[in-house]
């Protein structure tokens, strides 16, 4: 594995590979890698000749300064994990390398960007769109891989790619969970032992809720899920939503869309966790 810290040095090796006809698969990350990331990388490795992984904690997508400061960073550990999946190129740029001048780009994702995470994290998706666009322009992959745990982020990136006509195939990948059901996330590292023991209840409640789809309306399922989560004193809920799986708009009836997903975002202590489960 070759580690590159500058855009020019990464482009040089990728251009050489591209001249040989090699395909490029790309997994953008903010580091603090876990098995969920590695699953994305294994798939990218299977489906492409070369695997590029970026590790960059993107400051402009954080609307909470404390969250940015506390985000786990361990490039040495990340590098060892990347070696285990056969990563070809690690791109680990500095903030100055990625943003030599402030990027003032502004994207309008319409209704897709206004709901759920968009409503609670002002400016977050614009920051995500800017950095992913820049990374796509740097790496120029044929395929880029994203996990469905960040379902709305995935939808935003898919829309941005279409809006800008970027020649990248954005590949959705299923959520990877711990044995007890907790969705894998770099933020899990910040949970205390007591909080970590409670966290699997999120997925457990979502599972129970989805099993009730034949007896509850969408509004009733939202209410039931909210009440079950609220009964756990350590959970501070941002939202519980049932939305279609394309534009992520709230649904009122089960026949409003061919695909629906149950979403939740909450704080457990100081750590904000999100999860989702497909209803159908």
C-alpha positions as CSV (number, residue, x, y, z in Angstrom):
1,X,0.0,0.0,0.0
2,X,1.2,3.5,-0.9
3,X,0.3,6.4,1.3
4,X,-0.2,9.8,-0.4
5,X,-0.6,13.1,1.3
6,X,-0.9,15.4,-1.7
7,X,-3.3,15.6,-4.5
8,X,-0.6,15.6,-7.1
9,X,1.2,12.5,-5.8
10,X,-2.0,10.6,-5.7
11,X,-3.1,11.6,-9.2
12,X,0.3,10.5,-10.6
13,X,0.0,6.9,-9.5
14,X,-3.7,6.7,-10.4
15,X,-3.1,8.1,-13.9
16,X,-0.4,5.5,-14.4
17,X,-2.8,2.7,-13.4
18,X,-5.6,4.2,-15.6
19,X,-3.2,4.3,-18.6
20,X,-2.9,0.5,-18.1
21,X,-6.6,0.1,-18.3
22,X,-7.1,-0.5,-14.5
23,X,-10.4,0.3,-13.0
24,X,-10.5,2.4,-9.8
25,X,-12.7,1.7,-6.8
26,X,-13.0,4.3,-4.1
27,X,-14.0,4.4,-0.4
28,X,-14.0,7.9,1.2
29,X,-13.8,7.8,5.0
30,X,-13.0,10.0,8.0
31,X,-10.8,7.3,9.5
32,X,-11.4,5.6,12.9
33,X,-12.0,2.6,10.7
34,X,-14.1,-0.4,11.7
35,X,-15.5,-3.6,10.2
36,X,-18.3,-1.6,8.4
37,X,-15.7,0.4,6.5
38,X,-13.7,-2.8,5.7
39,X,-16.7,-4.5,4.2
40,X,-17.1,-1.5,1.8
41,X,-13.4,-1.9,0.9
42,X,-13.6,-5.7,0.4
43,X,-16.4,-5.2,-2.1
44,X,-14.6,-2.4,-3.8
45,X,-11.5,-4.6,-4.0
46,X,-13.5,-7.4,-5.6
47,X,-15.1,-5.2,-8.2
48,X,-12.1,-3.1,-9.3
49,X,-8.5,-3.4,-10.2
50,X,-7.3,-0.8,-7.7
51,X,-8.7,0.3,-4.3
52,X,-8.2,3.9,-3.2
53,X,-9.3,4.9,0.4
54,X,-9.2,8.4,1.7
55,X,-8.9,9.3,5.4
56,X,-9.8,12.9,5.9
57,X,-11.8,14.4,8.8
58,X,-13.7,17.0,6.9
59,X,-14.1,20.1,9.1
60,X,-16.8,21.8,7.0
61,X,-19.4,19.1,7.6
62,X,-19.3,19.5,11.4
63,X,-21.8,22.0,12.9
64,X,-20.6,21.1,16.4
65,X,-17.0,22.2,17.1
66,X,-16.7,19.8,20.1
67,X,-17.8,16.9,17.9
68,X,-15.0,17.8,15.4
69,X,-12.4,18.1,18.1
70,X,-13.3,14.8,19.7
71,X,-13.6,12.8,16.4
72,X,-11.2,9.9,16.8
73,X,-8.0,10.0,14.7
74,X,-5.5,7.2,14.5
75,X,-3.9,7.0,11.1
76,X,-1.4,4.3,12.1
77,X,-4.2,2.0,13.2
78,X,-6.2,2.8,10.1
79,X,-3.2,2.0,7.9
80,X,-2.9,-1.4,9.5
81,X,-6.5,-2.2,8.8
82,X,-6.2,-1.0,5.2
83,X,-3.3,-3.3,4.7
84,X,-5.5,-6.2,5.8
85,X,-8.0,-5.6,3.0
86,X,-5.4,-5.0,0.3
87,X,-5.8,-1.3,-0.1
88,X,-3.6,0.0,-2.9
89,X,-3.5,3.7,-2.1
90,X,-4.3,5.6,1.1
91,X,-5.0,9.3,0.5
92,X,-4.5,11.2,3.8
93,X,-4.4,14.9,3.0
94,X,-4.2,17.8,5.4
95,X,-7.0,20.4,5.6
96,X,-4.7,22.9,3.8
97,X,-4.3,20.4,1.0
98,X,-8.0,19.9,0.5
99,X,-9.0,23.5,1.1
100,X,-6.1,25.9,0.1
101,X,-8.8,28.5,-0.1
102,X,-12.4,28.2,1.4
103,X,-14.8,26.4,-0.9
104,X,-17.9,28.5,-1.1
105,X,-19.9,26.1,-3.3
106,X,-23.6,25.9,-2.3
107,X,-25.9,23.0,-3.3
108,X,-29.7,22.9,-3.2
109,X,-30.9,19.4,-2.6
110,X,-34.5,20.5,-2.3
111,X,-36.8,18.5,0.0
112,X,-34.2,15.7,0.3
113,X,-31.9,18.0,2.2
114,X,-34.5,19.6,4.4
115,X,-35.7,16.5,6.4
116,X,-34.2,14.5,9.2
117,X,-30.4,15.2,9.4
118,X,-30.9,18.2,7.2
119,X,-33.3,19.7,9.7
120,X,-31.1,19.0,12.7
121,X,-27.6,19.7,11.3
122,X,-27.6,22.9,9.3
123,X,-25.0,23.0,6.6
124,X,-23.9,19.4,7.2
125,X,-24.9,18.1,3.8
126,X,-23.4,21.0,1.9
127,X,-20.1,20.2,3.6
128,X,-20.5,16.6,2.7
129,X,-21.3,17.4,-0.9
130,X,-18.3,19.7,-1.2
131,X,-15.7,17.2,0.1
132,X,-17.1,14.2,-1.8
133,X,-17.2,16.2,-5.0
134,X,-13.6,17.3,-4.5
135,X,-12.6,13.7,-3.8
136,X,-14.4,12.4,-6.8
137,X,-12.6,15.0,-8.9
138,X,-9.2,14.0,-7.4
139,X,-9.6,10.2,-7.6
140,X,-11.9,9.9,-10.7
141,X,-13.1,6.5,-9.7
142,X,-15.4,4.3,-11.8
143,X,-17.2,3.2,-8.6
144,X,-17.5,4.7,-5.1
145,X,-18.9,2.8,-2.1
146,X,-21.1,4.1,0.7
147,X,-22.8,2.4,3.6
148,X,-26.6,2.6,4.1
149,X,-26.3,3.5,7.8
150,X,-25.9,7.1,6.6
151,X,-28.9,6.6,4.3
152,X,-29.7,10.2,3.8
153,X,-26.0,11.1,3.1
154,X,-26.0,8.3,0.5
155,X,-29.1,9.8,-1.1
156,X,-27.5,13.2,-1.1
157,X,-24.4,12.0,-2.8
158,X,-26.4,10.1,-5.4
159,X,-28.3,13.3,-6.1
160,X,-25.2,15.4,-6.3
161,X,-23.6,13.0,-8.7
162,X,-26.6,13.2,-11.0
163,X,-26.8,17.0,-10.6
164,X,-23.2,17.5,-11.6
165,X,-23.2,14.7,-14.1
166,X,-20.1,13.1,-12.5
167,X,-19.0,9.9,-14.2
168,X,-19.1,7.9,-10.9
169,X,-21.2,4.9,-10.1
170,X,-22.3,5.4,-6.4
171,X,-22.7,1.9,-4.9
172,X,-24.9,1.5,-1.8
173,X,-23.8,-1.2,0.7
174,X,-25.8,-2.7,3.6
175,X,-25.4,-1.7,7.2
176,X,-22.8,-3.8,9.1
177,X,-23.8,-4.5,12.7
178,X,-22.1,-5.7,15.8
179,X,-23.2,-9.2,17.0
180,X,-25.7,-7.4,19.4
181,X,-27.2,-5.4,16.5
182,X,-25.6,-2.0,17.1
183,X,-24.9,-0.4,13.8
184,X,-21.1,0.0,13.4
185,X,-19.9,3.6,13.7
186,X,-16.7,5.4,14.6
187,X,-18.7,7.3,17.2
188,X,-19.3,4.1,19.1
189,X,-15.8,4.4,20.4
190,X,-16.9,7.4,22.5
191,X,-19.6,5.5,24.4
192,X,-19.0,4.6,28.0
193,X,-19.3,0.9,29.0
194,X,-22.8,1.6,30.4
195,X,-23.9,3.5,27.3
196,X,-22.5,0.8,25.0
197,X,-24.7,-1.8,26.9
198,X,-27.8,0.3,26.2
199,X,-27.0,1.2,22.6
200,X,-28.2,-2.2,21.0
201,X,-31.8,-1.3,22.2
202,X,-32.0,1.1,19.3
203,X,-31.9,-1.7,16.7
204,X,-34.0,-4.0,18.9
205,X,-36.8,-1.4,19.1
206,X,-36.6,-0.8,15.3
207,X,-36.9,-4.5,14.6
208,X,-40.0,-4.8,16.9
209,X,-41.6,-1.8,15.2
210,X,-41.2,-3.1,11.7
211,X,-42.9,-6.4,12.8
212,X,-46.0,-4.3,13.6
213,X,-46.4,-2.9,10.1
214,X,-49.5,-5.1,9.4
215,X,-51.3,-3.7,12.5
216,X,-50.1,-0.1,12.8
217,X,-50.4,2.8,10.4
218,X,-47.2,4.8,9.7
219,X,-48.2,7.4,12.2
220,X,-48.9,4.8,14.8
221,X,-45.6,3.1,14.2
222,X,-43.7,6.4,14.5
223,X,-45.5,7.0,17.8
224,X,-44.9,3.5,19.1
225,X,-41.2,3.7,18.2
226,X,-40.8,7.1,19.8
227,X,-42.5,5.9,23.0
228,X,-40.4,2.8,23.3
229,X,-37.2,4.8,22.8
230,X,-38.3,7.5,25.2
231,X,-38.9,4.9,27.9
232,X,-35.1,4.6,28.1
233,X,-34.0,7.5,30.2
234,X,-30.5,7.8,28.7
235,X,-31.9,8.3,25.1
236,X,-32.5,11.9,24.0
237,X,-34.4,11.6,20.7
238,X,-33.9,14.0,17.8
239,X,-36.4,12.3,15.5
240,X,-38.2,9.2,14.6
241,X,-39.4,9.1,11.0
242,X,-40.9,6.8,8.4
243,X,-40.0,8.0,4.9
244,X,-39.9,6.8,1.3
245,X,-36.6,5.3,0.2
246,X,-35.9,7.8,-2.7
247,X,-36.6,11.4,-1.6
248,X,-36.9,10.5,2.1
249,X,-40.2,12.3,2.5
250,X,-42.5,11.4,5.4
251,X,-45.3,9.0,4.5
252,X,-48.8,8.9,5.8
253,X,-50.0,5.6,4.3
254,X,-48.3,2.3,3.5
255,X,-49.3,2.6,-0.1
256,X,-47.6,6.0,-0.5
257,X,-44.4,4.4,-1.8
258,X,-43.0,1.1,-3.0
259,X,-40.1,1.3,-0.5
260,X,-40.1,2.7,3.0
261,X,-37.5,3.0,5.8
262,X,-37.8,3.6,9.6
263,X,-35.2,6.2,10.7
264,X,-34.0,7.3,14.2
265,X,-31.5,9.8,15.5
266,X,-30.8,10.2,19.2
267,X,-28.2,11.2,21.8
268,X,-26.8,8.6,24.1
269,X,-24.8,10.6,26.6
270,X,-22.8,13.0,24.5
271,X,-22.7,10.7,21.4
272,X,-25.3,11.1,18.6
273,X,-26.3,7.9,17.0
274,X,-28.3,7.2,13.9
275,X,-29.9,4.0,12.6
276,X,-32.5,2.8,10.1
277,X,-34.3,-0.3,9.1
278,X,-36.1,-1.0,5.9
279,X,-39.8,-1.7,6.4
280,X,-40.3,-2.9,2.8
